[in-house]
């Protein structure tokens, strides 16, 4: 039984979203989402740019207040019981801001103590995470001098340090080199293998198809399909093809309007 199932009952959802709405002026970013994300799975929230993925994850993790609707994580309401929820989740948001004048090791030490972990335990976990994520050689280097891939990895280490039940990642592989991506992937697969839940957003279907057990497809603020990878893919040869059909982009081409393009200036 997973940690999430222990807290919320056998077979319970790790995350339950009901009637979630968010508007920015006249723009509707999220339009009444209802979704239950199963515990102990590697879950992909996929959609084109502007689909509402980041806004949804921000509301689910308590970073952005919804206009309407409720969100429960491991049986706790995100807005009525925020302390309990934040103790059980790890978050790696898009455009992550870090304390850049700390070294990687200092950042983890600070994060762990903010989480209330004993100092000795923080130091042990930090050392292990830095080693596994191939950051041990940069542990004394200031975060401001880290590359994009290194920043993603130290952010992931900070999100995992307190051993959360549910981990939320917004475009965790965006701008990351293949070596760092493989390292991050290995850590996440090990994490979900222990029974924890990962929810991550992406618009790279090949990555989602190779990683995820369960997928929700989002477009224009709404959920177009959800279920196991096989259920969402259906009869399509790949998740990419199913995705294009679900979001209404199948067969779209540039047409003949760009017949001037190519062959140099003229």
C-alpha positions in Angstrom: 0.0 0.0 0.0 1.3 3.4 -0.9 1.7 6.3 1.5 -1.1 8.1 -0.3 -3.4 5.1 0.1 -2.5 4.8 3.7 -3.6 8.4 4.3 -6.7 8.4 2.1 -7.8 4.8 2.0 -7.0 1.9 -0.4 -7.4 2.8 -4.1 -7.9 6.5 -3.3 -6.8 9.3 -5.6 -3.5 11.1 -4.8 -5.1 14.3 -6.1 -8.8 15.0 -6.6 -9.8 18.1 -8.5 -13.4 19.3 -8.6 -14.9 22.2 -10.7 -11.6 24.1 -11.0 -11.8 27.5 -12.7 -9.3 30.3 -13.2 -9.7 33.5 -15.2 -7.3 36.3 -15.9 -9.5 39.2 -16.9 -11.5 38.1 -19.9 -9.1 35.1 -20.5 -10.3 31.8 -19.2 -7.1 29.8 -18.4 -8.8 26.8 -16.7 -12.4 26.0 -17.5 -14.1 23.7 -14.9 -11.7 20.8 -14.6 -12.8 17.6 -12.8 -10.0 15.0 -12.4 -8.8 12.3 -10.1 -5.1 11.4 -10.3 -4.4 7.8 -9.1 -1.9 7.3 -6.3 1.4 5.5 -6.9 1.6 6.4 -10.6 3.8 8.4 -13.0 1.3 10.9 -14.3 1.7 13.2 -17.3 -0.4 16.4 -17.7 0.1 17.2 -21.4 -1.1 19.9 -23.7 0.1 22.5 -26.2 1.5 25.8 -25.1 -1.2 27.9 -23.4 -3.4 24.9 -22.6 -3.5 25.8 -18.9 -1.1 23.2 -17.5 1.0 25.6 -15.4 -2.0 27.4 -14.1 -3.6 24.1 -13.1 -0.5 22.8 -11.3 -0.1 26.2 -9.6 -3.6 25.9 -8.2 -3.2 22.2 -7.3 0.0 23.0 -5.3 -1.4 26.1 -3.5 0.7 28.6 -5.4 -2.4 30.2 -7.1 -5.9 30.6 -5.7 -8.6 29.3 -8.0 -11.8 31.3 -8.8 -13.9 28.3 -8.2 -13.4 24.6 -7.3 -11.6 22.5 -4.8 -8.4 20.4 -4.8 -7.6 17.6 -2.4 -4.1 16.1 -2.1 -3.8 12.8 -0.2 -7.2 13.6 1.3 -6.4 17.1 2.5 -8.0 20.3 1.0 -5.3 22.5 -0.4 -6.8 25.7 0.7 -8.5 24.7 4.0 -5.6 22.6 5.2 -2.5 24.1 3.5 0.1 23.1 6.2 -0.8 19.4 5.9 -0.8 19.5 2.1 2.6 21.3 1.9 4.1 18.8 4.3 3.1 16.0 1.9 4.1 17.5 -1.5 7.3 18.5 -3.3 7.1 21.1 -6.1 9.5 21.9 -8.9 7.8 24.9 -10.6 8.5 26.4 -14.0 10.9 29.3 -13.8 12.2 28.1 -10.5 13.7 30.8 -8.3 16.4 29.7 -6.0 18.5 31.3 -3.3 21.4 31.9 -5.8 24.0 33.2 -3.3 23.9 29.8 -1.5 25.9 26.9 -2.6 24.1 23.7 -3.7 24.8 22.1 -0.3 23.8 25.2 1.6 20.5 25.4 -0.3 19.6 21.8 0.7 20.7 22.4 4.3 18.5 25.5 4.5 15.5 23.8 2.7 15.7 20.7 5.0 15.7 22.8 8.1 12.8 24.9 6.9 11.0 21.5 6.6 11.7 20.8 10.2 14.0 17.8 9.6 16.8 17.2 12.1 20.1 18.6 11.0 22.0 15.3 10.8 19.2 13.8 8.7 19.2 16.8 6.4 23.0 16.5 5.9 22.8 12.8 5.2 20.0 13.1 2.7 21.6 16.2 1.0 24.8 14.3 0.5 23.0 11.3 -1.0 20.9 13.5 -3.4 23.9 15.5 -4.5 25.7 12.3 -5.3 22.8 10.6 -7.1 22.1 13.7 -9.1 25.8 14.1 -10.1 26.1 17.4 -8.2 28.6 16.3 -5.6 31.5 18.0 -7.4 29.5 21.3 -7.5 28.2 21.1 -3.9 30.3 24.1 -2.8 29.6 26.1 -6.0 27.1 29.0 -5.8 23.7 28.3 -7.4 24.0 31.5 -9.5 26.9 29.8 -11.3 24.9 26.6 -12.0 23.8 25.7 -15.6 20.2 25.2 -16.5 20.4 21.4 -16.0 22.2 21.8 -12.7 19.5 24.2 -11.5 16.8 21.7 -12.4 18.7 19.0 -10.5 19.2 21.0 -7.4 15.6 22.1 -7.5 14.5 18.5 -7.8 16.8 17.6 -4.8 15.2 20.3 -2.7 11.7 19.0 -3.7 12.6 15.5 -2.7 14.5 16.2 0.5 11.6 15.7 2.8 10.4 12.5 1.0 7.0 13.8 -0.2 4.1 11.6 -1.0 3.3 13.5 -4.2 5.8 15.3 -6.4 4.7 18.0 -8.8 7.0 19.0 -11.7 6.3 21.7 -14.3 8.3 21.0 -17.5 11.2 19.3 -15.5 13.1 18.5 -18.7 12.8 21.8 -20.4 16.2 23.2 -21.5 18.0 20.2 -19.9 20.8 18.4 -21.7 20.5 14.7 -22.4 22.9 13.6 -19.6 21.1 15.6 -17.0 17.7 14.5 -18.3 18.7 10.9 -18.0 19.9 11.5 -14.4 16.6 13.2 -13.5 14.7 10.4 -15.1 16.5 7.7 -13.2 15.8 9.4 -9.9 12.1 9.9 -10.7 11.7 6.2 -11.8 13.3 5.1 -8.5 11.0 7.4 -6.6 7.8 6.2 -8.2 9.0 2.6 -7.8 8.8 3.1 -4.0 5.0 3.8 -4.4 5.1 7.6 -4.5 3.2 9.7 -7.1 4.7 12.0 -9.7 2.6 14.5 -11.6 4.5 16.4 -14.3 3.5 18.7 -17.2 5.0 18.5 -20.6 4.3 19.0 -24.3 6.9 16.4 -25.4 4.8 13.4 -26.2 7.7 11.0 -26.8 9.0 11.7 -23.2 5.5 11.2 -21.7 4.9 8.0 -23.6 8.2 6.5 -22.4 7.7 7.6 -18.7 4.1 7.7 -17.8 1.6 5.1 -16.6 -1.4 7.6 -16.7 -2.0 10.7 -18.8 -4.4 13.7 -18.9 -4.6 15.7 -22.1 -5.4 19.4 -21.7 -6.3 22.0 -24.3 -7.9 25.5 -24.1 -8.3 25.1 -20.3 -10.2 21.8 -20.5 -9.4 18.1 -20.1 -9.9 16.4 -23.4 -9.0 12.8 -22.3 -7.6 11.0 -19.3 -6.7 7.5 -18.3 -3.9 5.0 -18.7 -1.5 5.5 -21.5 -3.2 2.7 -23.6 -6.7 4.2 -23.0 -5.7 7.7 -24.1 -3.6 6.4 -27.1 -6.5 4.2 -28.2 -6.2 3.0 -31.8 -3.6 5.7 -32.7 -0.1 4.4 -33.5 1.4 6.8 -30.9 0.5 9.2 -28.1 1.7 12.0 -30.4 -1.0 11.1 -33.0 -3.7 10.7 -30.4 -2.7 14.0 -28.9 -2.9 15.9 -32.2 -6.4 14.5 -32.8 -7.6 15.3 -29.3 -6.4 18.9 -29.5 -7.7 19.5 -33.0 -4.3 19.9 -34.6 -4.2 16.7 -36.7 -3.4 17.3 -40.3 -2.7 21.0 -39.8 0.0 22.3 -42.2 1.5 25.6 -43.1 -0.5 25.5 -46.4 0.7 27.5 -49.4 0.9 30.9 -47.7 4.6 30.5 -47.2 5.5 29.5 -50.8 8.0 32.4 -50.8 10.0 30.8 -48.0 13.3 29.1 -48.9 16.0 29.5 -51.5 17.4 32.7 -50.0 16.2 36.4 -50.1 14.4 37.6 -53.2 
